[in-house]
Protein backbone atom coordinates (compact mmCIF):
# COMPACT_ATOMS: atom_id res chain seq x y z
CA UNK A 1 0.00 0.00 0.00
CA UNK A 2 1.37 3.39 -0.98
CA UNK A 3 1.09 5.56 2.11
CA UNK A 4 0.35 8.65 0.03
CA UNK A 5 -3.00 7.49 -1.29
CA UNK A 6 -5.17 6.59 1.68
CA UNK A 7 -7.77 9.07 3.03
CA UNK A 8 -6.09 11.60 5.29
CA UNK A 9 -3.04 9.94 3.86
CA UNK A 10 -0.47 10.82 6.45
CA UNK A 11 -2.22 10.27 9.79
CA UNK A 12 -1.61 6.55 10.19
CA UNK A 13 1.88 6.57 8.58
CA UNK A 14 2.83 9.37 10.98
CA UNK A 15 1.49 7.33 13.89
CA UNK A 16 3.67 4.40 12.79
CA UNK A 17 6.61 6.74 12.27
CA UNK A 18 6.43 8.09 15.80
CA UNK A 19 6.27 4.55 17.18
CA UNK A 20 9.32 3.37 15.21
CA UNK A 21 7.26 1.07 12.98
CA UNK A 22 7.21 2.85 9.62
CA UNK A 23 9.72 1.22 7.28
CA UNK A 24 8.79 3.32 4.22
CA UNK A 25 8.87 6.92 5.37
CA UNK A 26 10.19 7.85 1.92
CA UNK A 27 6.60 7.61 0.72
CA UNK A 28 5.44 10.54 2.86
CA UNK A 29 8.54 12.53 3.85
CA UNK A 30 10.75 14.38 1.43
CA UNK A 31 9.34 16.11 -1.65
CA UNK A 32 6.77 14.39 -3.87
CA UNK A 33 5.04 15.40 -7.08
CA UNK A 34 1.45 16.38 -6.37
CA UNK A 35 -1.49 18.29 -7.76
CA UNK A 36 -3.77 20.58 -5.76
CA UNK A 37 -6.67 22.62 -7.12
CA UNK A 38 -5.61 21.79 -10.64
CA UNK A 39 -2.05 23.01 -10.12
CA UNK A 40 0.97 20.73 -10.41
CA UNK A 41 3.79 21.06 -7.93
CA UNK A 42 5.49 19.31 -5.05
CA UNK A 43 4.40 18.60 -1.48
CA UNK A 44 7.12 18.82 1.17
CA UNK A 45 7.12 17.16 4.59
CA UNK A 46 9.81 17.26 7.24
CA UNK A 47 10.09 16.30 10.91
CA UNK A 48 11.41 19.16 13.08
CA UNK A 49 9.76 18.99 16.51
CA UNK A 50 11.86 21.70 18.14
CA UNK A 51 11.50 24.24 15.33
CA UNK A 52 9.61 27.51 15.81
CA UNK A 53 9.07 27.84 12.05
CA UNK A 54 10.07 25.92 8.94
CA UNK A 55 10.02 27.26 5.37
CA UNK A 56 10.88 25.78 2.00
CA UNK A 57 13.45 27.94 0.26
CA UNK A 58 15.23 27.79 -3.07
CA UNK A 59 15.93 29.62 -6.29
CA UNK A 60 12.18 29.57 -6.97
CA UNK A 61 11.53 32.04 -4.13
CA UNK A 62 14.86 33.80 -3.87
CA UNK A 63 15.72 31.82 -0.74
CA UNK A 64 13.25 33.98 1.16
CA UNK A 65 12.10 32.20 4.34
CA UNK A 66 9.03 34.39 4.64
CA UNK A 67 7.38 33.24 1.41
CA UNK A 68 6.75 29.49 1.68
CA UNK A 69 6.13 28.87 5.36
CA UNK A 70 5.19 25.28 6.18
CA UNK A 71 2.21 24.28 8.33
CA UNK A 72 2.32 21.99 11.34
CA UNK A 73 0.61 18.67 10.78
CA UNK A 74 -1.67 16.80 13.15
CA UNK A 75 1.24 15.40 15.16
CA UNK A 76 2.50 18.91 15.93
CA UNK A 77 6.07 17.88 15.04
CA UNK A 78 5.96 17.48 11.27
CA UNK A 79 5.69 20.35 8.80
CA UNK A 80 3.97 20.22 5.41
CA UNK A 81 3.59 22.51 2.39
CA UNK A 82 2.47 22.27 -1.21
CA UNK A 83 4.30 24.56 -3.63
CA UNK A 84 2.89 24.92 -7.11
CA UNK A 85 4.86 25.41 -10.29
CA UNK A 86 8.05 23.61 -9.29
CA UNK A 87 9.84 21.27 -11.66
CA UNK A 88 12.22 18.34 -11.40
CA UNK A 89 15.82 19.28 -10.49
CA UNK A 90 14.80 22.54 -8.80
CA UNK A 91 17.01 22.96 -5.73
CA UNK A 92 15.67 23.52 -2.22
CA UNK A 93 16.45 23.46 1.48
CA UNK A 94 14.51 23.87 4.68
CA UNK A 95 14.97 27.16 6.53
CA UNK A 96 14.46 26.40 10.21
CA UNK A 97 13.98 29.01 12.93
CA UNK A 98 15.30 27.52 16.14
CA UNK A 99 14.08 28.08 19.66
CA UNK A 100 17.09 30.28 20.38
CA UNK A 101 16.27 32.54 17.42
CA UNK A 102 18.75 31.28 14.80
CA UNK A 103 17.87 30.67 11.14
CA UNK A 104 19.57 27.51 9.83
CA UNK A 105 19.47 25.93 6.37
CA UNK A 106 19.16 22.17 6.08
CA UNK A 107 19.10 19.73 3.21
CA UNK A 108 16.12 17.37 3.16
CA UNK A 109 16.79 14.32 5.40
CA UNK A 110 14.64 12.27 3.02
CA UNK A 111 15.71 14.03 -0.17
CA UNK A 112 16.06 11.75 -3.19
CA UNK A 113 18.65 13.76 -5.10
CA UNK A 114 21.19 16.46 -4.31
CA UNK A 115 23.40 19.02 -5.87
CA UNK A 116 26.85 17.75 -6.72
CA UNK A 117 29.25 18.40 -3.82
CA UNK A 118 30.61 20.76 -2.67
CA UNK A 119 27.13 22.29 -3.27
CA UNK A 120 24.72 21.04 -0.60
CA UNK A 121 21.09 21.70 -1.58
CA UNK A 122 18.52 18.99 -2.21
CA UNK A 123 17.03 18.56 -5.68
CA UNK A 124 13.47 17.72 -6.61
CA UNK A 125 13.37 14.31 -8.23
CA UNK A 126 10.70 11.79 -9.22
CA UNK A 127 11.77 8.23 -8.48
CA UNK A 128 8.92 6.68 -10.42
CA UNK A 129 9.00 5.63 -14.06
CA UNK A 130 12.14 3.54 -14.43
CA UNK A 131 11.42 0.38 -16.46
CA UNK A 132 13.30 -2.47 -14.85
CA UNK A 133 14.63 -5.32 -16.97
CA UNK A 134 15.74 -7.65 -14.17
CA UNK A 135 12.51 -9.56 -13.71
CA UNK A 136 14.05 -12.96 -14.43
CA UNK A 137 16.93 -12.28 -12.04
CA UNK A 138 14.64 -11.15 -9.22
CA UNK A 139 12.37 -14.16 -9.71
CA UNK A 140 15.34 -16.53 -9.54
CA UNK A 141 16.33 -15.16 -6.12
CA UNK A 142 13.37 -16.96 -4.61
CA UNK A 143 14.71 -20.29 -5.86
CA UNK A 144 18.20 -19.93 -4.39
CA UNK A 145 19.53 -20.64 -0.93
CA UNK A 146 22.12 -17.95 -0.30
CA UNK A 147 23.91 -20.07 2.32
CA UNK A 148 24.53 -23.00 -0.03
CA UNK A 149 25.28 -20.91 -3.13
CA UNK A 150 28.60 -19.43 -4.21
CA UNK A 151 29.28 -15.86 -3.12
CA UNK A 152 32.47 -14.25 -4.37
CA UNK A 153 32.29 -10.47 -3.96
CA UNK A 154 34.29 -7.80 -5.81
CA UNK A 155 34.38 -4.71 -3.59
CA UNK A 156 34.45 -1.47 -5.57
CA UNK A 157 34.76 2.22 -4.93
CA UNK A 158 32.72 3.55 -7.84
CA UNK A 159 34.54 6.88 -7.90
CA UNK A 160 37.99 5.37 -8.27
CA UNK A 161 37.67 2.06 -10.10
CA UNK A 162 38.44 3.89 -13.30
CA UNK A 163 38.65 7.54 -14.24
CA UNK A 164 38.94 9.48 -17.44
CA UNK A 165 42.33 10.89 -18.44
CA UNK A 166 41.25 14.33 -17.18
CA UNK A 167 40.45 12.89 -13.74
CA UNK A 168 36.66 12.97 -14.13
CA UNK A 169 34.56 10.14 -12.74
CA UNK A 170 32.90 7.47 -14.81
CA UNK A 171 29.16 8.01 -14.45
CA UNK A 172 26.75 5.31 -13.33
CA UNK A 173 25.93 4.69 -16.99
CA UNK A 174 29.61 4.62 -17.95
CA UNK A 175 30.16 2.06 -15.21
CA UNK A 176 27.26 0.03 -16.58
CA UNK A 177 29.18 -0.22 -19.85
CA UNK A 178 32.59 -1.03 -18.38
CA UNK A 179 32.35 -2.37 -14.82
CA UNK A 180 29.50 -4.83 -15.41
CA UNK A 181 31.30 -6.56 -18.26
CA UNK A 182 34.55 -6.67 -16.31
CA UNK A 183 32.98 -8.21 -13.21
CA UNK A 184 31.17 -10.75 -15.37
CA UNK A 185 34.32 -11.62 -17.32
CA UNK A 186 36.32 -12.07 -14.12
CA UNK A 187 33.80 -14.54 -12.74
CA UNK A 188 32.51 -12.82 -9.61
CA UNK A 189 29.03 -13.58 -8.33
CA UNK A 190 28.45 -10.24 -6.55
CA UNK A 191 29.74 -6.71 -6.48
CA UNK A 192 29.82 -4.58 -3.35
CA UNK A 193 29.81 -0.80 -3.62
CA UNK A 194 31.44 1.30 -0.96
CA UNK A 195 28.84 3.83 0.27
CA UNK A 196 26.86 5.49 -2.51
CA UNK A 197 24.62 7.56 -0.22
CA UNK A 198 25.41 11.26 -0.60
CA UNK A 199 28.35 12.62 1.36
CA UNK A 200 30.16 15.97 1.31
CA UNK A 201 33.79 15.01 1.96
CA UNK A 202 35.58 12.86 -0.63
CA UNK A 203 38.15 11.76 1.92
CA UNK A 204 35.50 9.99 3.98
CA UNK A 205 35.05 7.49 1.10
CA UNK A 206 31.31 7.85 1.61
CA UNK A 207 31.26 6.87 5.29
CA UNK A 208 30.13 10.32 6.50
CA UNK A 209 26.64 10.48 5.07
CA UNK A 210 24.43 13.55 4.71
CA UNK A 211 21.85 12.06 2.33
CA UNK A 212 20.55 8.67 3.42
CA UNK A 213 17.97 8.52 0.63
CA UNK A 214 20.08 10.05 -2.16
CA UNK A 215 22.73 8.20 -4.16
CA UNK A 216 25.68 10.47 -4.79
CA UNK A 217 25.06 12.92 -7.60
CA UNK A 218 28.77 12.89 -8.47
CA UNK A 219 27.99 9.99 -10.82
CA UNK A 220 24.48 10.82 -12.02
CA UNK A 221 20.84 10.59 -11.02
CA UNK A 222 18.94 7.98 -9.03
CA UNK A 223 17.60 6.47 -12.26
CA UNK A 224 21.13 6.24 -13.60
CA UNK A 225 21.98 4.22 -10.49
CA UNK A 226 18.91 2.05 -11.08
CA UNK A 227 20.24 1.42 -14.59
CA UNK A 228 23.61 0.31 -13.20
CA UNK A 229 21.99 -2.17 -10.79
CA UNK A 230 19.69 -3.35 -13.58
CA UNK A 231 22.65 -4.06 -15.85
CA UNK A 232 24.41 -6.06 -13.14
CA UNK A 233 21.28 -8.11 -12.58
CA UNK A 234 20.80 -8.79 -16.27
CA UNK A 235 24.38 -10.08 -16.24
CA UNK A 236 23.48 -12.40 -13.34
CA UNK A 237 25.51 -10.47 -10.75
CA UNK A 238 24.19 -9.47 -7.33
CA UNK A 239 24.65 -5.96 -5.93
CA UNK A 240 25.50 -5.24 -2.29
CA UNK A 241 25.70 -1.67 -0.97
CA UNK A 242 27.75 -0.47 1.99
CA UNK A 243 25.39 1.27 4.44
CA UNK A 244 26.30 3.49 7.39
CA UNK A 245 23.79 3.64 10.30
CA UNK A 246 26.42 4.06 13.03
CA UNK A 247 27.14 7.77 12.75
CA UNK A 248 26.82 10.93 10.65
CA UNK A 249 29.00 14.04 10.18
CA UNK A 250 28.57 17.47 11.71
CA UNK A 251 28.24 19.32 8.40
CA UNK A 252 25.87 22.27 8.83
CA UNK A 253 23.44 21.18 6.09
CA UNK A 254 23.09 17.58 7.32
CA UNK A 255 21.34 15.80 10.18
CA UNK A 256 23.53 17.49 12.80
CA UNK A 257 21.27 19.20 15.37
CA UNK A 258 18.69 19.35 12.62
CA UNK A 259 16.15 21.66 14.25
CA UNK A 260 18.60 23.56 16.41
CA UNK A 261 19.31 20.90 19.00
CA UNK A 262 20.05 17.15 19.11
CA UNK A 263 17.39 15.29 17.16
CA UNK A 264 18.79 12.38 15.15
CA UNK A 265 21.76 12.13 17.51
CA UNK A 266 21.55 11.14 21.14
CA UNK A 267 21.30 13.99 23.64
CA UNK A 268 23.10 11.96 26.32
CA UNK A 269 26.59 13.37 26.84
CA UNK A 270 28.30 10.00 26.67
CA UNK A 271 26.39 8.71 23.62
CA UNK A 272 26.29 11.83 21.45
CA UNK A 273 29.60 11.62 19.61
CA UNK A 274 32.23 9.35 18.12
CA UNK A 275 34.96 11.65 19.33
CA UNK A 276 37.85 10.16 17.36
CA UNK A 277 35.76 10.18 14.16
CA UNK A 278 34.40 13.68 14.72
CA UNK A 279 30.87 12.47 14.05
CA UNK A 280 27.52 12.16 15.83
CA UNK A 281 25.96 8.86 16.91
CA UNK A 282 22.34 8.10 16.14
CA UNK A 283 19.87 7.94 19.01
CA UNK A 284 18.71 4.32 18.77
CA UNK A 285 16.28 4.85 21.60
CA UNK A 286 14.20 7.37 19.62
CA UNK A 287 11.34 5.85 17.65
CA UNK A 288 11.49 8.33 14.80
CA UNK A 289 15.20 7.59 14.30
CA UNK A 290 14.40 3.89 14.09
CA UNK A 291 11.80 4.57 11.40
CA UNK A 292 14.28 6.79 9.56
CA UNK A 293 17.11 4.26 9.53
CA UNK A 294 15.03 1.16 8.86
CA UNK A 295 13.28 2.98 6.02
CA UNK A 296 16.67 4.01 4.65
CA UNK A 297 17.68 0.36 4.46
CA UNK A 298 14.40 -0.83 2.93
CA UNK A 299 14.55 2.03 0.44
CA UNK A 300 17.57 0.54 -1.31
CA UNK A 301 15.90 -2.84 -1.69
CA UNK A 302 12.60 -1.30 -2.75
CA UNK A 303 13.63 1.48 -5.12
CA UNK A 304 17.03 0.26 -6.33
CA UNK A 305 16.59 -3.54 -6.28
CA UNK A 306 19.86 -4.11 -4.43
CA UNK A 307 20.52 -7.64 -3.21
CA UNK A 308 22.06 -6.77 0.10
CA UNK A 309 23.51 -4.30 2.56
CA UNK A 310 26.85 -4.47 4.29
CA UNK A 311 26.20 -2.67 7.59
CA UNK A 312 29.24 -0.64 8.56
CA UNK A 313 30.82 -0.31 12.02
CA UNK A 314 28.38 -2.53 13.92
CA UNK A 315 30.79 -2.88 16.85
CA UNK A 316 30.75 0.88 17.39
CA UNK A 317 27.00 0.66 17.85
CA UNK A 318 26.94 -2.33 20.19
CA UNK A 319 29.34 -1.10 22.86
CA UNK A 320 28.81 1.95 25.05
CA UNK A 321 32.55 2.08 25.73
CA UNK A 322 33.59 1.76 22.10
CA UNK A 323 36.66 3.99 21.60
CA UNK A 324 36.15 5.48 25.07
CA UNK A 325 38.27 5.59 28.18
CA UNK A 326 37.02 4.99 31.75
CA UNK A 327 34.89 7.92 32.85
CA UNK A 328 33.80 8.72 29.30
CA UNK A 329 30.79 6.41 29.26
CA UNK A 330 27.85 5.43 31.44
CA UNK A 331 26.90 1.74 31.87
CA UNK A 332 23.43 0.52 30.91
CA UNK A 333 20.75 -0.27 33.49
CA UNK A 334 22.43 -3.64 34.16
CA UNK A 335 25.83 -2.09 34.71
CA UNK A 336 27.14 -3.42 31.40
CA UNK A 337 28.85 -1.85 28.40
CA UNK A 338 26.20 -3.08 25.95
CA UNK A 339 24.10 -0.51 24.09
CA UNK A 340 20.69 -2.08 24.61
CA UNK A 341 18.91 0.36 22.28
CA UNK A 342 21.36 -0.32 19.45
CA UNK A 343 20.95 -4.07 19.92
CA UNK A 344 17.17 -3.70 19.70
CA UNK A 345 17.53 -1.50 16.62
CA UNK A 346 19.69 -4.02 14.76
CA UNK A 347 17.21 -6.80 15.50
CA UNK A 348 14.28 -4.67 14.31
CA UNK A 349 16.24 -3.63 11.24
CA UNK A 350 16.87 -7.19 10.13
CA UNK A 351 13.35 -8.33 10.97
CA UNK A 352 11.87 -5.46 8.93
CA UNK A 353 14.16 -6.06 5.95
CA UNK A 354 13.58 -9.81 5.83
CA UNK A 355 9.84 -9.39 6.27
CA UNK A 356 9.60 -7.22 3.15
CA UNK A 357 12.54 -8.72 1.24
CA UNK A 358 12.90 -12.38 2.28
CA UNK A 359 15.90 -13.02 0.04
CA UNK A 360 17.92 -10.01 1.18
CA UNK A 361 21.56 -10.31 2.19
CA UNK A 362 22.37 -8.48 5.44
CA UNK A 363 26.08 -8.49 6.31
CA UNK A 364 27.49 -7.14 9.56
CA UNK A 365 30.92 -5.60 9.72
CA UNK A 366 31.37 -6.56 13.37
CA UNK A 367 34.98 -6.67 14.49
CA UNK A 368 34.68 -8.25 17.96
CA UNK A 369 33.70 -11.63 19.38
CA UNK A 370 30.07 -10.57 19.95
CA UNK A 371 28.02 -13.76 19.86
CA UNK A 372 25.11 -14.81 17.65
CA UNK A 373 25.46 -11.99 15.13
CA UNK A 374 24.03 -14.21 12.39
CA UNK A 375 21.44 -15.94 14.53
CA UNK A 376 17.79 -14.83 14.77
CA UNK A 377 16.54 -12.51 17.48
CA UNK A 378 14.35 -15.34 18.81
CA UNK A 379 17.47 -17.06 20.18
CA UNK A 380 19.21 -13.86 21.27
CA UNK A 381 20.94 -13.07 17.98
CA UNK A 382 21.17 -9.85 15.99
CA UNK A 383 19.47 -11.36 12.95
CA UNK A 384 22.04 -10.80 10.20
CA UNK A 385 22.60 -13.61 7.75
CA UNK A 386 26.35 -12.99 7.33
CA UNK A 387 29.23 -11.44 9.27
CA UNK A 388 32.66 -10.36 8.13
CA UNK A 389 35.31 -12.65 9.61
CA UNK A 390 37.72 -9.98 10.81
CA UNK A 391 39.65 -12.47 12.94
CA UNK A 392 40.51 -14.60 9.91
CA UNK A 393 41.49 -11.48 7.98
CA UNK A 394 43.84 -10.20 10.69
CA UNK A 395 45.45 -13.59 11.24
CA UNK A 396 45.99 -14.31 7.56
CA UNK A 397 47.39 -10.90 6.66
CA UNK A 398 49.74 -11.10 9.65
CA UNK A 399 50.88 -14.57 8.57
CA UNK A 400 51.45 -13.93 4.89
CA UNK A 401 53.37 -10.73 5.63
CA UNK A 402 56.03 -12.74 7.48
CA UNK A 403 59.25 -13.93 5.95
CA UNK A 404 58.63 -17.67 5.33
CA UNK A 405 61.55 -18.51 7.64
CA UNK A 406 59.57 -17.11 10.58
CA UNK A 407 56.14 -18.44 9.61
CA UNK A 408 56.51 -21.65 11.58
CA UNK A 409 56.19 -19.66 14.81
CA UNK A 410 52.85 -18.22 13.69
CA UNK A 411 51.35 -21.36 12.16
CA UNK A 412 48.32 -21.13 14.42
CA UNK A 413 47.27 -18.02 12.49
CA UNK A 414 46.64 -20.29 9.51
CA UNK A 415 44.50 -22.70 11.43
CA UNK A 416 42.86 -20.89 14.35
CA UNK A 417 39.89 -19.72 12.26
CA UNK A 418 38.64 -23.31 12.09
CA UNK A 419 38.11 -23.24 15.85
CA UNK A 420 35.12 -20.95 15.30
CA UNK A 421 34.40 -21.19 11.56
CA UNK A 422 30.90 -22.58 12.08
CA UNK A 423 29.82 -20.31 14.93
CA UNK A 424 28.53 -17.72 12.44
CA UNK A 425 27.85 -17.47 8.72
CA UNK A 426 31.03 -15.76 7.60
CA UNK A 427 32.33 -13.69 4.74
CA UNK A 428 36.13 -13.73 4.43
CA UNK A 429 37.06 -10.09 3.71
CA UNK A 430 40.19 -8.57 2.24
CA UNK A 431 38.63 -5.13 1.96
CA UNK A 432 39.58 -1.54 1.18
CA UNK A 433 40.58 -1.00 4.83
CA UNK A 434 43.47 -3.44 4.40
CA UNK A 435 45.15 -1.70 1.44
CA UNK A 436 45.43 1.90 2.69
CA UNK A 437 47.24 4.03 5.30
CA UNK A 438 50.59 2.31 4.95
CA UNK A 439 49.22 -1.25 5.23
CA UNK A 440 50.38 -1.99 1.64
CA UNK A 441 48.40 -3.51 -1.21
CA UNK A 442 47.83 -7.27 -1.09
CA UNK A 443 50.83 -7.99 -3.31
CA UNK A 444 52.85 -5.40 -1.43
CA UNK A 445 52.36 -7.36 1.79
CA UNK A 446 54.09 -10.40 0.33
CA UNK A 447 57.74 -11.09 1.24
CA UNK A 448 60.35 -12.11 -1.30
CA UNK A 449 61.44 -11.00 -4.73
CA UNK A 450 59.20 -9.84 -7.55
CA UNK A 451 58.18 -13.33 -8.75
CA UNK A 452 57.76 -14.63 -5.21
CA UNK A 453 55.33 -11.85 -4.39
CA UNK A 454 53.04 -12.98 -7.21
CA UNK A 455 53.42 -16.60 -6.12
CA UNK A 456 52.51 -15.55 -2.58
CA UNK A 457 49.33 -13.85 -3.78
CA UNK A 458 48.32 -16.91 -5.81
CA UNK A 459 48.90 -19.36 -2.97
CA UNK A 460 47.04 -17.14 -0.50
CA UNK A 461 44.04 -16.68 -2.80
CA UNK A 462 43.98 -20.43 -3.44
CA UNK A 463 43.84 -21.06 0.31
CA UNK A 464 41.21 -18.35 0.81
CA UNK A 465 38.97 -19.80 -1.90
CA UNK A 466 39.08 -23.28 -0.34
CA UNK A 467 38.52 -22.04 3.24
CA UNK A 468 34.91 -22.15 4.51
CA UNK A 469 33.11 -18.82 4.16
CA UNK A 470 31.96 -16.54 1.37
CA UNK A 471 34.67 -14.38 -0.23
CA UNK A 472 35.32 -10.65 -0.65
CA UNK A 473 38.31 -8.90 -2.20
CA UNK A 474 38.91 -5.25 -2.96
CA UNK A 475 39.47 -3.98 -6.48
CA UNK A 476 43.04 -3.95 -7.79
CA UNK A 477 44.16 -7.14 -6.06
CA UNK A 478 43.16 -9.20 -9.08
CA UNK A 479 46.11 -8.09 -11.21
CA UNK A 480 48.55 -7.19 -8.45
CA UNK A 481 48.50 -3.42 -8.09
CA UNK A 482 51.52 -2.57 -5.94
CA UNK A 483 50.35 0.92 -5.07
CA UNK A 484 47.92 1.31 -2.18
CA UNK A 485 44.39 2.33 -3.09
CA UNK A 486 44.06 6.08 -3.58
CA UNK A 487 40.54 7.49 -3.73
CA UNK A 488 41.81 10.45 -5.76
CA UNK A 489 42.49 8.38 -8.88
CA UNK A 490 41.58 5.26 -10.80
CA UNK A 491 43.25 1.86 -10.63
CA UNK A 492 46.45 1.13 -12.57
CA UNK A 493 44.97 -1.18 -15.19
CA UNK A 494 47.95 -0.48 -17.43
CA UNK A 495 49.85 -3.00 -15.27
CA UNK A 496 47.53 -5.83 -16.29
CA UNK A 497 47.65 -4.84 -19.93
CA UNK A 498 51.39 -4.23 -20.28
CA UNK A 499 53.27 -6.39 -17.76
CA UNK A 500 53.35 -10.16 -18.08
CA UNK A 501 53.03 -11.26 -14.46
CA UNK A 502 50.22 -8.79 -13.79
CA UNK A 503 48.33 -10.08 -16.83
CA UNK A 504 48.88 -13.68 -15.79
CA UNK A 505 47.68 -12.94 -12.26
CA UNK A 506 44.48 -11.51 -13.74
CA UNK A 507 44.02 -14.74 -15.72
CA UNK A 508 44.66 -16.73 -12.55
CA UNK A 509 42.01 -14.83 -10.57
CA UNK A 510 39.50 -15.26 -13.37
CA UNK A 511 40.10 -19.02 -13.57
CA UNK A 512 40.08 -19.37 -9.77
CA UNK A 513 36.77 -17.51 -9.58
CA UNK A 514 35.25 -19.78 -12.21
CA UNK A 515 36.62 -22.86 -10.46
CA UNK A 516 35.01 -21.72 -7.21
CA UNK A 517 31.62 -21.13 -8.84
CA UNK A 518 31.70 -24.58 -10.44
CA UNK A 519 32.92 -26.51 -7.38
CA UNK A 520 30.07 -27.19 -4.99
CA UNK A 521 32.43 -28.60 -2.34
CA UNK A 522 33.74 -25.06 -1.84
CA UNK A 523 30.41 -23.47 -0.90
CA UNK A 524 27.57 -25.93 -0.27
CA UNK A 525 28.38 -26.92 3.33
CA UNK A 526 29.88 -24.05 5.33
CA UNK A 527 28.07 -24.39 8.64
CA UNK A 528 29.44 -27.68 9.97
CA UNK A 529 32.37 -30.09 9.93
CA UNK A 530 30.50 -32.15 7.34
CA UNK A 531 31.96 -29.82 4.72
CA UNK A 532 35.51 -29.67 6.07
CA UNK A 533 38.08 -32.13 7.39
CA UNK A 534 41.65 -31.39 8.41
CA UNK A 535 44.33 -33.67 7.04
CA UNK A 536 47.32 -31.76 8.40
CA UNK A 537 46.76 -28.71 10.56
CA UNK A 538 50.03 -28.88 12.50
CA UNK A 539 52.81 -29.05 9.90
CA UNK A 540 54.34 -25.79 11.06
CA UNK A 541 57.95 -26.69 10.20
CA UNK A 542 57.09 -26.95 6.52
CA UNK A 543 54.46 -24.16 6.47
CA UNK A 544 51.87 -26.53 5.00
CA UNK A 545 48.20 -27.16 5.65
CA UNK A 546 46.05 -29.76 3.93
CA UNK A 547 42.35 -30.52 4.25
CA UNK A 548 39.28 -31.87 2.50
CA UNK A 549 36.21 -29.92 1.37
CA UNK A 550 32.95 -31.80 0.75
CA UNK A 551 29.61 -30.92 -0.80
CA UNK A 552 26.19 -32.20 0.29
CA UNK A 553 26.52 -35.39 -1.72
CA UNK A 554 29.90 -36.20 -0.20
CA UNK A 555 32.02 -35.36 -3.26
CA UNK A 556 35.48 -34.31 -2.11
CA UNK A 557 38.19 -31.89 -3.16
CA UNK A 558 41.59 -32.28 -1.50
CA UNK A 559 43.34 -28.98 -0.79
CA UNK A 560 46.99 -28.37 0.04
CA UNK A 561 48.61 -24.98 0.64
CA UNK A 562 52.36 -24.61 0.94
CA UNK A 563 53.50 -21.25 2.30
CA UNK A 564 57.14 -22.32 2.53
CA UNK A 565 59.89 -20.35 0.82
CA UNK A 566 61.45 -23.60 -0.41
CA UNK A 567 60.07 -26.58 -2.32
CA UNK A 568 58.85 -29.46 -0.15
CA UNK A 569 59.90 -32.83 -1.56
CA UNK A 570 58.10 -36.11 -0.98
CA UNK A 571 55.25 -34.69 1.06
CA UNK A 572 52.87 -37.44 2.18
CA UNK A 573 49.23 -36.43 2.01
CA UNK A 574 46.76 -38.84 3.59
CA UNK A 575 43.76 -40.04 1.55
CA UNK A 576 40.84 -42.29 2.35
CA UNK A 577 40.99 -44.62 -0.61
CA UNK A 578 43.45 -46.15 -3.02
CA UNK A 579 43.41 -45.16 -6.66
CA UNK A 580 44.53 -42.27 -8.80
CA UNK A 581 44.19 -38.62 -7.84
CA UNK A 582 44.34 -35.79 -10.33
CA UNK A 583 45.56 -32.23 -9.77
CA UNK A 584 42.69 -30.09 -11.03
CA UNK A 585 44.09 -26.68 -10.08
CA UNK A 586 47.61 -25.54 -9.32
CA UNK A 587 48.63 -21.98 -8.50
CA UNK A 588 52.18 -22.71 -9.77
CA UNK A 589 50.98 -23.29 -13.33
CA UNK A 590 53.13 -21.48 -15.91
CA UNK A 591 50.11 -19.84 -17.51
CA UNK A 592 49.52 -18.06 -14.20
CA UNK A 593 53.14 -16.91 -13.89
CA UNK A 594 54.38 -19.87 -11.87
CA UNK A 595 57.38 -22.10 -12.49
CA UNK A 596 55.31 -25.08 -13.61
CA UNK A 597 57.07 -27.55 -11.33
CA UNK A 598 53.98 -29.74 -10.88
CA UNK A 599 54.55 -31.78 -14.01
CA UNK A 600 52.80 -34.86 -12.65
CA UNK A 601 49.09 -34.14 -12.84
CA UNK A 602 48.02 -37.65 -11.80
CA UNK A 603 49.19 -39.27 -8.58
CA UNK A 604 48.64 -42.83 -7.34
CA UNK A 605 47.83 -43.49 -3.70
CA UNK A 606 50.20 -45.87 -1.94
CA UNK A 607 49.50 -48.13 1.02
CA UNK A 608 51.23 -45.93 3.58
CA UNK A 609 49.34 -44.45 6.52
CA UNK A 610 49.44 -40.69 6.87
CA UNK A 611 47.25 -38.04 8.51
CA UNK A 612 45.11 -40.77 10.04
CA UNK A 613 44.36 -42.31 6.63
CA UNK A 614 45.36 -45.73 5.30
CA UNK A 615 46.75 -44.40 2.02
CA UNK A 616 48.97 -41.52 0.98
CA UNK A 617 49.88 -39.45 -2.02
CA UNK A 618 53.57 -38.64 -2.38
CA UNK A 619 53.80 -35.09 -3.69
CA UNK A 620 56.69 -32.77 -4.43
CA UNK A 621 55.14 -29.42 -3.60
CA UNK A 622 56.56 -26.19 -5.10
CA UNK A 623 57.08 -23.27 -2.75
CA UNK A 624 54.21 -20.78 -2.41
CA UNK A 625 51.71 -23.14 -4.02
CA UNK A 626 48.13 -24.23 -3.43
CA UNK A 627 46.85 -27.43 -5.05
CA UNK A 628 43.39 -28.89 -5.46
CA UNK A 629 43.02 -32.61 -6.22
CA UNK A 630 40.17 -35.05 -6.81
CA UNK A 631 40.08 -38.82 -6.89
CA UNK A 632 39.59 -40.32 -10.30
CA UNK A 633 36.61 -42.70 -10.57
CA UNK A 634 37.38 -46.41 -10.26
CA UNK A 635 37.54 -48.23 -13.56
CA UNK A 636 34.80 -50.62 -12.42
CA UNK A 637 32.60 -47.63 -11.61
CA UNK A 638 32.68 -46.37 -15.20
CA UNK A 639 29.54 -46.91 -17.28
CA UNK A 640 29.89 -50.00 -19.42
CA UNK A 641 29.74 -49.50 -23.14
CA UNK A 642 26.94 -51.26 -25.01
CA UNK A 643 27.64 -53.51 -28.00
Buried (B, 14 or more C-beta within 10 A) or exposed (E): EEBEEEEEBBEEBBEBBBEBBBBBBBBBBBBBBBEEEEEEBBBBBBBBBBBBBBBBBBEBBEBEBEEBBBEBBEBEBBBBBBBEEBEEEBBBBBBBBBEEEEBBBBBBBBBBBBBEBEEBBBBBBBBEEBEBEBEEBEEEBEEEEBBBBBBBBBBBBBBBBBBEEEEEBBBBBBBBEEBBEBBBEBBBBBBBBBBBBBBBBBEBBBBBBBBBBBBBBBBBBBBBBBBBBBBBBBBEBBBBBBBBBBBBBBBBBBBBBBBBBBBBBBEBEBBBBBEEBEBBBBBBBBBBBBBBBBBBBBBBBBBBBBBBBBBBBBBBBBBBBBEBEEEEBEEBEEEEBBBBBBBBBBBBBBBBBBEBBEBBBBBBBBBEEBEBBBBBBEEEBBBBBBBBBBBBBEBBBEBBBBEBEEBBEBBBBBBBBBEEBBBBBBBBBBBBBBBBEEBBBBBBBBBBEEEBBBBBBBBBBBBBBBBBBBBBBBBBBBBBBBBBBEBEEBBBBEBBEEBEBBBBBBBBBBBBBEBBBEBBBBBBBBBEEBBBBBBBBEBBEBBBBBBBBBBEEEBBBBBBBBBBBEBBEEBBBBBBEBBBBEBBBBBBBEEBBBBEBBEEEEBEBEEEEBBEBBBBBBBEBBBBBBBBBBBBEEEEEEEEEEE
